[in-house]
Amino acid sequence: MRRMNTEVILETAQRTLAGTISFPEVVKALLATGVELYQVDFVTRRKTFYSAHGSVAVTAIDYESLPPIAPEFDVAALQANILDSQKHEQKFRDFSSRAMRAGVIGYFAFLRGQRVTYFGRKGDQHTEWFPGAKPSAG
């Protein structure tokens, strides 16, 4: 089984928390080290990174004073949050706070699939494609 480079994953996760790396840079770094998808879990405050070969790495989201996760899933607020990140390079801490206030319990970023699927408390979900990516036909 091929192992992911956990040093690169840890460095990328730390830079994300510090707000010193953009989402496109995160995607590039993680794909280069063999990560095919990752999960952000706001309930447990963890990120889990997965390779196509079964390797897993876990890092903490160690921000203090994050808001509680709202009970209702607000897709409009989530989409405004995503747009701010894409257009204004919003930092991950602000993105996380706003996502939690929009009722997001977590999400999966499918790097090779070029999309992110967000989840709410009641099983609600919303998929957002990476800028420039489109759903495949079929």
Buried (B, 14 or more C-beta within 10 A) or exposed (E): EEEBBBEBBEBBBEBBBEBEBBBEEBBBBBEEBBBBBBBBBBEEBBBBBBBEEEBEBBBEBEEEEBEEBBEEBBBEBBBEBBEBBBEEEBBBBBBBBBBBBBBBBBBBBBBEBBBBBBBBBEEBBBEBEBEEEEEEEE
